[in-house]
Amino acid sequence: MSLAVIATAHDFRRACQEARRDGELALVPTMGYLHEGHQSLIRAAAQRAPTVAVTIFVNPAQFGPGEDLSRYPRDVDGDLRKCEEAGAAFVFVPRGPEEIYPTGFQTYVEPGPLAGPLCGEKRPGHFRGVCTVVAKLFALSRADCAFFGEKDYQQLAVIRRMNADLNLGVEVIGRPIVRESDGLALSSRNAYLSREKRARATALWKALKAVRDSFKAGEVRPDQLEELARQKLAEDEARIDYAEIRDPLELRRPQKADPTSRLFLAAFLGKTRLIDNGAVGEQG
Ligand code: AMP
């Protein structure tokens, strides 16, 4: 395998420094257990820059108490194969959380109102943890650009804002959601689903499709569109965490939906929490 695997922050900084001498460096941060969604980011990054660095780190700072940190799925060997196949040059797999959060660590990045609603409300502290680790990865790598999926649309918005607010100087690039053939958005957490729950997990996609159809037919009232999404989720017995229409930039609730307004969904299938989102004016 020509792929280099790096275990320490010090070596990661050095490898990135060296890579930047040959041209642009693109960064793809992940938590591992990679799938085609992650690989689509790596491929896009490889189209853009001669060197792609992937990071694999299950970041404790973005998990709340009682969330799935300890059981988050892992498969580093499989991940490395997928990174190489998609065109990564090296992968940073910190040898432990203390590599990122050494003794004495105490400085966190506090995001603003974009991190308030949706996952910010349901997972207090989540985006503070995300911003902190991404800021650290940006600082270590000094990457020219970094790729993130729209699957985590609020995360992408919060990171764009942080990057601008803190003058981090990275070009933040968002990429579309990769889905299974039945519409389920690929996610490492799909691995938790039993066969029966996997079948019901299409509820989120069905809700998004129903809302798009309703918008196309003329419905622009956010509460009506949200109610329809809730009904669809309930039909598959998905426990709703949120179903909200928001504008794509500030994530505020619009008076009336327009084609760029997005439906944001989070729902539990058993213990597994899935998220999805999409513009109401899109088809497909
Ligand atoms: P994660 O490993 O879940 O932290 O995800 C790492 C990156 O991959 C994030 O930028 C995600 O938004 C992105 N990602 C995860 N799933 C998908 C997907 N189905 N399609 C596109 N990007 C994704």
Residues whose N, C-alpha, C, O or C-beta is under 5 A from the ligand:
A	BS01	AMP	P29 T30 M31 G32 G37 H38 F147 F148 G149 E150 K151 D152 R175 P176 I177 V178 A185 L186 S187
